[in-house]
C-alpha cells in the first residue's frame, strides 16, 4: 500500500494537473504548424517570418529565461536571425551538468519554454488590452478547482472528464465573448490578436526541444514519486502542493484557451483566404 499509493497519487497529479495544460500545449503546437503553413502559402514564407518576428523573440527569450532559472550556462542567444538554408529563426545555446538533477529536470521547462513564456506574455497583454468582459470566461475558469489526489480511480476519471468539459464550455464562451464584449470595436483587441498570432504561431517545439522535454520530464516524474512516497505521513503538505499545482495549471489553461480560440479563428480566416485566392498548401 505504501508503494502503490505514491504511484497512484503521481499518476493523478500528472493527469489532472499537468494533463490539460500539456494537452492544450500540444494543440497549440499543432495549430502553430498549421497557421505557419497556411500563412506562408498565402503571403510567402519570408513575409510571414518577418511579420511574426515578435513571436520568435518571445520564443527564444523564453528558452533563455528558463535556462537561467535552472542554472544552465547560456553561451549564446540569437533572438531573430532567419536562415533560409536551415530554417532556423533564432536559437539559444546552453550547457549544463548532467549529474545535477535540478539542471537536468530543467530541460523539461527549457524545452517547453515557448508555451509557458508565450502564455505569460499573452496573459499580460490581455490584461492591459482586452475589455474586462472579454476576460470573463478566463476568470470563470479560475474559480474551477480540481484537487483529486486522494480520490479513487473512478472519481479521478470523472474529474478528468470534468476538466475537459469545462475547457470545452469555456472555449465556446470565449469565442462568444468576441461578439458580446465590444472587443471587436476596440483597437486594443486587434493589437492583442496580432500578438496572439505572432506568439501562437511560434509556440512550436523543435526536435531538440522535444528531446529536452522527455529527458527532463523523466526526472520530474521520478522526483514526484519520491516526494509523494515521503509525504504519505504529511498529508497536509501534499494537499498544499496539489492546490498550488492545480491553481497554476488552471491559470495556464485559461490563458492558453484564450490564445487557442483566437488562433483557431485566425486559422479559419487563413483557410477562407486561401480558398478565395486559390492558394492551398500541399
N, C-alpha and C positions, 0 to 999 in steps of 0.2 A: 504493500500500500504506500509506503514511504517513497518508493521508486516510481510507481505508476502515477501518483498524484502530481508530482512536479512535471512529468511529461505531458499529462493531460492539460495542466494549467498553462504550460508553454504553448501547446497547440491552440488553445482557446485564445490566448493573447495574440498569437500570430494571425488567426482567422478573424477575430472580432476587432482587434485594434489596428494591426498593420494591413490586414487583408483588403478592406475597402479602399484605403489610401493607395496601396500598391496597385489595386485593380484599376482605379481611376488613372494612376500614373501610366499604366500600360496602354489604356485607351488614349491618353494624351500623346503618348509616344507614337502609336499607330496613326492617330489623326494628324499629327505633325507631318509625318511622311506623306500622307495623302494630300495635305494642303500644299506642301512644298512641290509635289509632283504636278498638281493641277495648276498652281500659280506659275511654275517655271514654264509650262507649256503655253500658258495664256500670255504672259508678258516677257518670257525669256528668263533663263537661269541667272544671268548676270544682273538684270534689273531686280529680280526677286531677291537676290543675295544682298544687294546694297539697300533695297527697300526695308529689309528686315535686319539690318546691321545692329540696331539696338538690342535685339533678342540674342544675337551672337555674343555681344559684350556681356549681357546678363548671364548667359550660359557659361562662358569662360570664367567670369568673376565668381560665380557660384562654386565652380571646381576649386579655384584658388582659395576662396574663403574657407571652405571645409577642409582643404589640405592644411591650412594654417591652424584651424581649430584642433585637428587631430595630430598636430605637431610633426607633420611631414615637412621635409626641406624643399621648398619651392625654388627651383633653379631658373625657371624662365616662364613668363606669362606673355602670350600674344593674344590680345583681345579680339582683333579683327585683321586678318590678312588672308583674303581668299587666294587659294591656289587651284587653278583650273586643272592642273595635271593630277593632283592627288585628291581634290575635292575638299581639302581642309579649309575651314573658315577661320580657325583660331585654335590655340592649344595651350595647355598648361603642363609643364614638365616638373615632376616632383619625385623625390626619393624618400624611402622610409626604412626603418629597421624591421625586418620580417620577424624578428624574435619578440618584438614589442607588441603585445596583444591589443593595446589601445590604438596604436598606429595602424595595425593590420585590420582591426574592426572598422576603423575609419574609412577603409576602402569602400565599404557599403555606401556610406553617406557621400563620399567624394565622387564615386561613380554615378550615383543618382542625384547629385547636387543640382543639376539643371531643373529638376522637378521641384525640389524644396525651395531653392533660391528663386525660381520663377514664380512659384506660388506666393512667396513673401513680397516680391515686387508688385505682383498683380493685386494682392490684398491692400498694400499701402496706397497704390494708385487708385484703387476702387474707393477707398475710404475718403480720399480727397476729391475725386472726380465724379462719382456717381451720386444721384439723388438718394436720400435715405430710404425711400420706398423701394428702390431697386435692390437694396441690400437686405430687405425684409426676409426673403427665403433663406439667405445665409444665416441671419440672426436666429431664425426659427430652428435651423439645424443645430445651432449651438446649444439650444435648450434640450436637444435629444442626447441623452447619455446612455451608455451601454457598458455595464460592468458585470460580466458573467463568468468571471474566472472560477467561481466556486459552484457554478451551475452544473447540472448533469448534461449528458450528451444531447438529449432531446431538446432541452431548454437552450443549449448553446446553438444548436442548429436553427432553432426558431429565432434566436436573437440575430443570427447572421442574416436570415431572410428579412427580418425587420430592418436591419441596416440598409440593405439594398432596396427595400421597399421605400424607405424614407428618402434615399438618394434619388430614386426614380420620380417620386412625388414632388420633391423639391426642385428637381430638374425641370419638370413641367411648369412649376410655379415661377421659376426663374425666367424661363422663356416668355411666360405670360406677362411678367412684370415689365418686360421691354415695352409693351404697348399700353400698360396701365399706370406706369410710374412717371410718365412725362420724360423719360430718359431720351427718347428719340428726338426731342426738341432741345436737348442740351448739347452744347459744344463739348462739354466735358466727357459726355458719353462716347463721342466719336474719337476723342483723343484716347480714351480708355480702350475702346475697341481696337484701335491701331496698336496700342501697347500689347494687348492680348494677342493680336495677330502676330506681332513680332516675336514675343516670348513663347507663345503657344507653338509657333512654327519651328522653334528651336529647342523644344523640350525632348528631343530625341536623344537616345543614348548610343554612342558608338560602340563597336565590339570591345575595345579596351575598357570602356565604362562598364559594360555588362559583366565583363570578366571580374572587374573590381567589386561589383555588387555581389557576385556569387562568393568571392573569396572572403570579403568582409561579413557577408550575411551568415556564413557558416560559423564564424567566430561569435557573432552576436547570438545566434541560436544556442550555442554551447554555453555562453555566459548566462543567458536567460535560464537555461536548465539548471545550472549550478545555483544561481540566485534563488530560483523557486524551490529547490531542494533545501537550501539553508533557511529559507524564510517560512518553512512549514510550521515552525514553532513561534513565528512572529506574524500572525495573520493580519494585524493592523498595518504593518509595513507593506505587505503585499497588496492590500486594498488601496493604500495611498498611491502606490506605484501604478496600479491598474487605472485609478482615477486620472492620474497625470497623463498616462499614455493615451487613455480614451479621449480626454479633452483635447490633447494635441492632435490626435487623429481626426476628430470631428472638425476642428478648425481648418486643418489642411484639406479635408474633404469638401468643406463648404467653399473654400477658395477655388479648389480645382474644379468643382462643379460649375461655378460661375464661368470660369475660363473655358471649360469644356462646352458649355451651351453656346457661348459666343463664337467659339471656333467651329462648332458644328454649323452654325448659321453662316459663318464665313465660307466654310467648305461648300454648303449648299449654293451660295451665290457664285462661287467659282465654277461649280458644275453647270449651273444655268448659263453663265457667261461663256463657258467653253462650248456648250451646245449652240449658243446663239452665234458665236464666231466660228463654229465648226472646228474647234481645236480640242481634240480629245486625246488624253495621254494613252500611250500604247500599253 
